[in-house]
Amino acid sequence: MATGHTDPQRRERILAATLDLIVEEGVAGVSHRKIAARAKVPLGSMTYHFTGIDDLLREAFTGYADHIVAVFEHHLSGVATADRAREAVTDLIHTLSEGPGRDLILAQELYTLAARHEAYRQLCRRWMRRSRDLLEHHFDPSTARQLDALIEGLTLHRSLDDTPPDRELTREAVARITGAP
């Protein structure tokens, strides 16, 4: 295995391994030793790249939040009309809720940390602000805030429901919040 300065992807592998381990074992199951083994890096690399486990978790969850914002951007960019924006939000909810479950697990683990620790609450606030900023390109700030909450809630409910509501119900909920005719 290459040394730190000749292994430019080491830090990214550590962050990816951290998220993978969180998905499998939860934040409580994360340790430097387990992450290093999963990332196939020497244990000493952990403290070279991160000041501690909390620093590592914050960076890994920041990368996760960036990923979700990119999903929002993908769905909402280039949308020109309010009707298309409504359909894009409907698509976004279904994309997030019909995925492999990884995002749901990571979101819930992050929310649990945010409920207990201010640094993670700040990370969640930045994430929500970025999501709302994207929604505000198409809707007023109050509606964007409501839509953001709807996206989170419907994504969670659809992910956990044995018979999730269909696209038409999602479309109707988005239309009601956005005041569609």
Rosetta silent file (secondary structure, phi, psi, omega in degrees, C-alpha in Angstrom):
SEQUENCE: MATGHTDPQRRERILAATLDLIVEEGVAGVSHRKIAARAKVPLGSMTYHFTGIDDLLREAFTGYADHIVAVFEHHLSGVATADRAREAVTDLIHTLSEGPGRDLILAQELYTLAARHEAYRQLCRRWMRRSRDLLEHHFDPSTARQLDALIEGLTLHRSLDDTPPDRELTREAVARITGAP
SCORE:     score description
SCORE:     0.000 S_00000001
   1 L     0.000  142.658 -177.665    0.000    0.000    0.000 S_00000001
   2 L   -72.928  156.474  176.426    1.262    3.494   -0.843 S_00000001
   3 L   -78.957  167.948 -173.850    2.244    6.007    1.807 S_00000001
   4 H   -50.647  -48.326 -174.812    0.068    9.042    2.623 S_00000001
   5 H   -76.201  -14.590  176.080    1.700   11.531    0.283 S_00000001
   6 H  -105.821    7.798  179.827    1.668    9.102   -2.650 S_00000001
   7 L  -123.122   75.461 -172.557   -1.883    7.916   -1.929 S_00000001
   8 L   -66.038  -16.254 -179.013   -4.007   10.963   -2.783 S_00000001
   9 L   -93.939    1.039 -175.030   -7.296    9.043   -2.487 S_00000001
  10 H   -58.174  -48.910 -177.923   -6.662    7.815    1.061 S_00000001
  11 H   -58.897  -44.514  179.670   -8.670   10.556    2.766 S_00000001
  12 H   -65.724  -37.011  177.143  -11.647   10.009    0.438 S_00000001
  13 H   -65.184  -37.553  178.146  -11.499    6.232    1.007 S_00000001
  14 H   -64.049  -45.555  179.588  -11.582    6.836    4.754 S_00000001
  15 H   -63.187  -43.228  178.724  -14.651    9.077    4.421 S_00000001
  16 H   -64.237  -42.190  178.842  -16.410    6.572    2.139 S_00000001
  17 H   -63.579  -35.553  178.283  -15.571    3.708    4.502 S_00000001
  18 H   -62.110  -48.569  179.469  -16.974    5.737    7.391 S_00000001
  19 H   -63.697  -41.807  178.352  -20.327    6.189    5.654 S_00000001
  20 H   -59.684  -43.153 -179.300  -20.413    2.512    4.620 S_00000001
  21 H   -67.637  -38.894  176.845  -19.759    1.449    8.206 S_00000001
  22 H   -60.588  -42.841  179.057  -22.443    3.814    9.535 S_00000001
  23 H   -60.482  -40.808 -176.815  -24.941    2.261    7.125 S_00000001
  24 H   -79.429  -39.391 -170.760  -24.049   -1.236    8.335 S_00000001
  25 H  -123.420   -5.402 -175.621  -23.532   -0.679   12.069 S_00000001
  26 L    80.787  164.422  179.986  -24.771    2.798   12.936 S_00000001
  27 H   -57.905  -36.274 -178.316  -22.698    5.604   14.388 S_00000001
  28 H   -62.365  -24.492 -178.728  -22.369    3.607   17.610 S_00000001
  29 H   -90.782    1.924 -176.099  -20.517    0.867   15.706 S_00000001
  30 L   -85.242  135.803  172.868  -17.923    3.194   14.190 S_00000001
  31 L  -146.755  159.183  177.071  -14.308    3.117   15.364 S_00000001
  32 H   -56.333  -44.142 -176.616  -10.968    4.183   13.945 S_00000001
  33 H   -62.008  -46.476 -179.361   -9.879    0.554   13.743 S_00000001
  34 H   -65.373  -41.024 -179.849  -12.987   -0.602   11.832 S_00000001
  35 H   -65.660  -45.475 -179.744  -12.835    2.337    9.429 S_00000001
  36 H   -59.754  -42.967  179.583   -9.127    1.842    8.743 S_00000001
  37 H   -63.632  -44.765 -179.122   -9.687   -1.852    8.037 S_00000001
  38 H   -64.414  -40.367 -179.025  -12.610   -1.118    5.705 S_00000001
  39 H   -80.045   -8.158 -178.121  -10.672    1.632    3.880 S_00000001
  40 L    58.419   50.103  177.169   -7.580   -0.593    3.719 S_00000001
  41 L  -128.409  155.769  175.629   -5.354    2.068    5.264 S_00000001
  42 L   -62.319  145.787 -179.350   -2.949    1.940    8.185 S_00000001
  43 L   -55.425  -35.458  179.422   -4.578    2.805   11.507 S_00000001
  44 H   -62.583  -22.095  178.281   -2.193    5.773   11.862 S_00000001
  45 H   -62.939  -28.329 -176.538   -3.764    7.345    8.776 S_00000001
  46 H   -61.665  -48.159 -178.299   -6.864    8.067   10.785 S_00000001
  47 H   -80.379  -16.886  174.637   -5.184   10.584   13.075 S_00000001
  48 H   -69.915  -41.035 -175.239   -3.067   11.956   10.252 S_00000001
  49 H   -92.298  -24.902 -175.176   -6.156   12.998    8.297 S_00000001
  50 L  -137.163  143.139 -177.215   -8.651   13.684   11.122 S_00000001
  51 L   -73.146  -17.590  178.974   -8.276   15.112   14.628 S_00000001
  52 L   176.665 -179.825 -176.471  -10.604   12.505   16.069 S_00000001
  53 H   -64.071  -35.939  179.887  -13.683   10.418   15.436 S_00000001
  54 H   -65.501  -42.053  176.808  -15.989   13.435   15.768 S_00000001
  55 H   -60.336  -43.288  178.854  -14.032   15.356   13.135 S_00000001
  56 H   -63.552  -44.980  179.492  -14.234   12.315   10.852 S_00000001
  57 H   -63.985  -43.134  179.561  -17.986   11.899   11.392 S_00000001
  58 H   -61.523  -42.935  179.036  -18.680   15.590   10.728 S_00000001
  59 H   -67.155  -40.597  179.333  -16.719   15.480    7.478 S_00000001
  60 H   -63.945  -44.532  179.354  -18.339   12.247    6.358 S_00000001
  61 H   -70.068  -29.524  174.535  -21.824   13.615    7.085 S_00000001
  62 H   -63.983  -42.781  176.275  -20.950   16.890    5.363 S_00000001
  63 H   -62.985  -38.193  176.717  -20.116   14.858    2.258 S_00000001
  64 H   -63.406  -46.754  178.779  -23.405   13.006    2.609 S_00000001
  65 H   -59.917  -41.169  176.958  -25.332   16.312    2.860 S_00000001
  66 H   -59.702  -39.181  177.957  -23.495   17.559   -0.232 S_00000001
  67 H   -61.133  -46.360 -178.484  -24.629   14.403   -2.046 S_00000001
  68 H   -66.514  -39.379  176.927  -28.285   15.018   -1.162 S_00000001
  69 H   -62.244  -37.468  177.449  -28.054   18.667   -2.219 S_00000001
  70 H   -64.072  -35.019  176.265  -26.632   17.450   -5.542 S_00000001
  71 H   -65.516  -43.966  175.319  -29.692   15.207   -5.937 S_00000001
  72 H   -57.038  -49.324 -178.897  -31.905   18.259   -5.309 S_00000001
  73 H   -57.956  -43.547 -179.190  -29.880   20.249   -7.878 S_00000001
  74 H   -57.893  -43.034 -176.889  -30.192   17.461  -10.429 S_00000001
  75 H   -77.476  -33.839 -171.136  -33.981   17.446  -10.127 S_00000001
  76 H   -98.973  -16.149 -177.749  -34.564   21.193   -9.841 S_00000001
  77 L   -74.952  145.066  177.725  -32.014   22.721  -12.204 S_00000001
  78 L    76.105    6.651  178.750  -33.191   23.795  -15.615 S_00000001
  79 L   -85.376  126.496 -171.230  -36.840   23.745  -14.562 S_00000001
  80 L  -103.929  -22.274 -175.327  -38.589   26.743  -16.112 S_00000001
  81 L  -122.086  161.079  177.965  -42.216   26.625  -14.977 S_00000001
  82 H   -63.010  -39.660  178.777  -44.047   26.182  -11.676 S_00000001
  83 H   -62.931  -42.087  177.979  -45.762   23.052  -13.008 S_00000001
  84 H   -66.594  -36.189  178.181  -42.406   21.532  -13.982 S_00000001
  85 H   -64.776  -40.477  177.262  -41.014   22.481  -10.558 S_00000001
  86 H   -61.879  -44.110  179.436  -43.909   20.667   -8.877 S_00000001
  87 H   -66.562  -35.786  177.687  -43.261   17.594  -10.982 S_00000001
  88 H   -64.202  -39.301  177.558  -39.531   17.839  -10.207 S_00000001
  89 H   -66.031  -41.605  176.657  -40.310   17.856   -6.460 S_00000001
  90 H   -59.747  -46.671  178.211  -42.558   14.811   -6.930 S_00000001
  91 H   -60.957  -41.533 -179.967  -39.754   13.048   -8.818 S_00000001
  92 H   -59.672  -48.206  179.746  -37.274   14.038   -6.105 S_00000001
  93 H   -58.458  -44.122 -178.736  -39.415   12.508   -3.352 S_00000001
  94 H   -71.027  -36.531  176.533  -39.787    9.268   -5.292 S_00000001
  95 H   -62.429  -47.517 -178.009  -36.105    9.121   -6.170 S_00000001
  96 H   -66.910  -35.718 -175.083  -35.078    9.602   -2.535 S_00000001
  97 H   -86.603  -18.444 -177.452  -37.635    7.147   -1.154 S_00000001
  98 L  -100.862    5.922  179.772  -37.195    4.393   -3.726 S_00000001
  99 L   -73.455 -172.724 -173.849  -33.428    4.201   -3.452 S_00000001
 100 L   -72.673   -1.353  179.539  -31.458    1.430   -1.786 S_00000001
 101 L    96.091  -15.028 -179.905  -32.097    2.706    1.757 S_00000001
 102 H   -58.370  -47.338 -178.123  -28.560    3.972    2.301 S_00000001
 103 H   -64.502  -37.663  178.077  -29.646    7.617    2.253 S_00000001
 104 H   -61.778  -46.783 -179.529  -32.479    6.933    4.693 S_00000001
 105 H   -62.979  -47.158 -179.136  -30.124    5.289    7.180 S_00000001
 106 H   -62.939  -41.026  179.044  -27.520    8.035    6.875 S_00000001
 107 H   -61.994  -45.107 -178.289  -30.139   10.760    7.276 S_00000001
 108 H   -66.899  -37.832  176.619  -31.571    9.165   10.407 S_00000001
 109 H   -64.438  -41.496  178.116  -28.119    8.661   11.925 S_00000001
 110 H   -65.261  -43.636  179.811  -27.289   12.309   11.208 S_00000001
 111 H   -61.937  -37.300  177.790  -30.591   13.513   12.676 S_00000001
 112 H   -63.579  -44.104  176.241  -29.927   11.516   15.834 S_00000001
 113 H   -62.885  -41.285 -178.851  -26.536   13.180   16.221 S_00000001
 114 H   -64.141  -32.574  178.694  -28.101   16.572   15.477 S_00000001
 115 H   -66.470  -23.363 -175.334  -30.672   16.038   18.222 S_00000001
 116 H  -108.362  -22.814 -170.727  -27.835   15.654   20.717 S_00000001
 117 L  -134.633  128.776 -176.472  -24.962   17.811   19.448 S_00000001
 118 H   -58.502  -39.804 -177.809  -24.902   21.417   18.268 S_00000001
 119 H   -59.345  -37.615  179.344  -22.203   20.868   15.618 S_00000001
 120 H   -77.307  -31.574  173.243  -24.443   18.369   13.831 S_00000001
 121 H   -61.868  -41.865  178.472  -27.483   20.662   14.220 S_00000001
 122 H   -62.673  -41.501  177.804  -25.451   23.345   12.453 S_00000001
 123 H   -60.795  -44.344  178.979  -24.572   20.883    9.687 S_00000001
 124 H   -65.030  -39.648  178.367  -28.274   20.018    9.280 S_00000001
 125 H   -62.022  -42.658  177.936  -29.233   23.710    9.251 S_00000001
 126 H   -62.163  -43.219  178.798  -26.715   24.388    6.445 S_00000001
 127 H   -60.977  -48.645  179.931  -28.063   21.397    4.530 S_00000001
 128 H   -63.063  -39.035  179.243  -31.680   22.555    4.955 S_00000001
 129 H   -62.798  -42.763  179.573  -30.743   26.107    3.943 S_00000001
 130 H   -64.849  -41.092  177.637  -29.104   24.843    0.755 S_00000001
 131 H   -63.065  -45.998 -179.520  -32.137   22.668   -0.064 S_00000001
 132 H   -65.487  -36.788  177.411  -34.512   25.573    0.536 S_00000001
 133 H   -57.624  -42.344  178.616  -32.347   27.881   -1.587 S_00000001
 134 H   -65.927  -40.303  178.026  -32.808   25.501   -4.502 S_00000001
 135 H   -67.871  -32.685 -179.121  -36.557   25.319   -3.896 S_00000001
 136 L   -69.724  -11.001  171.307  -36.739   29.126   -3.635 S_00000001
 137 L   -67.476  -18.846 -174.178  -35.725   29.388   -7.283 S_00000001
 138 L  -122.242  -20.739 -175.327  -39.244   28.140   -7.984 S_00000001
 139 L  -137.600  157.567  178.017  -41.345   28.934   -4.892 S_00000001
 140 L   -66.050  161.285 -174.817  -41.582   31.692   -2.286 S_00000001
 141 H   -56.335  -40.775 -179.963  -39.543   31.166    0.936 S_00000001
 142 H   -64.942  -44.449  178.391  -42.507   30.033    3.056 S_00000001
 143 H   -65.043  -40.646  178.674  -43.593   27.486    0.449 S_00000001
 144 H   -60.598  -40.976  178.587  -39.991   26.320    0.001 S_00000001
 145 H   -62.975  -44.745  179.411  -39.726   25.686    3.756 S_00000001
 146 H   -64.941  -41.562  178.414  -42.959   23.685    3.719 S_00000001
 147 H   -63.225  -40.481  179.425  -41.866   21.731    0.652 S_00000001
 148 H   -59.725  -43.885  177.736  -38.527   20.904    2.244 S_00000001
 149 H   -65.906  -39.969  177.779  -40.354   19.442    5.252 S_00000001
 150 H   -61.818  -44.062  179.516  -42.749   17.574    2.940 S_00000001
 151 H   -58.324  -48.768  179.284  -39.820   16.106    1.002 S_00000001
 152 H   -60.176  -49.314 -175.582  -38.202   14.873    4.230 S_00000001
 153 H   -66.323  -48.022 -179.852  -41.451   13.511    5.652 S_00000001
 154 H   -66.854  -35.398  176.915  -42.779   11.807    2.539 S_00000001
 155 H   -60.883  -46.704  179.167  -39.360   10.353    1.771 S_00000001
 156 H   -63.020  -49.317 -178.306  -39.238    8.810    5.239 S_00000001
 157 H   -62.779  -44.198 -179.501  -42.838    7.578    5.138 S_00000001
 158 H   -65.404  -35.552 -179.026  -42.544    6.160    1.625 S_00000001
 159 H   -67.143  -33.876 -173.606  -39.248    4.433    2.533 S_00000001
 160 H   -97.806  -14.478 -175.405  -40.695    2.694    5.570 S_00000001
 161 L   -79.133  135.270  176.419  -44.227    1.921    4.381 S_00000001
 162 L   -64.644  -33.780  176.704  -45.011   -1.611    3.173 S_00000001
 163 L  -129.118   80.261 -175.652  -47.382   -0.107    0.615 S_00000001
 164 L   -63.048  147.540  177.372  -46.079    3.406   -0.013 S_00000001
 165 L   -56.808  148.799 -177.854  -48.436    6.005   -1.450 S_00000001
 166 L   -80.131  175.140 -177.122  -48.290    6.286   -5.212 S_00000001
 167 H   -59.179  -34.198 -178.135  -46.989    9.158   -7.293 S_00000001
 168 H   -65.004  -39.680  177.511  -50.445   10.713   -7.615 S_00000001
 169 H   -65.888  -40.218  176.913  -50.753   11.194   -3.846 S_00000001
 170 H   -62.749  -46.376  179.169  -47.278   12.755   -3.769 S_00000001
 171 H   -57.941  -43.163  179.681  -48.199   15.011   -6.684 S_00000001
 172 H   -63.928  -42.774  179.106  -51.388   16.056   -4.855 S_00000001
 173 H   -62.664  -44.446  178.536  -49.481   16.887   -1.637 S_00000001
 174 H   -62.358  -43.055 -179.769  -46.951   19.000   -3.567 S_00000001
 175 H   -62.534  -41.768 -179.698  -49.787   20.777   -5.396 S_00000001
 176 H   -63.208  -44.319 -178.691  -51.598   21.586   -2.134 S_00000001
 177 H   -67.702  -35.875 -175.842  -48.516   23.087   -0.516 S_00000001
 178 H   -89.924    1.371  177.797  -47.597   25.087   -3.597 S_00000001
 179 L    67.817   32.477  179.398  -51.131   26.374   -4.192 S_00000001
 180 L   -66.199  145.843  178.181  -51.428   24.786   -7.614 S_00000001
 181 L   -64.780    0.000    0.000  -54.762   25.346   -9.355 S_00000001
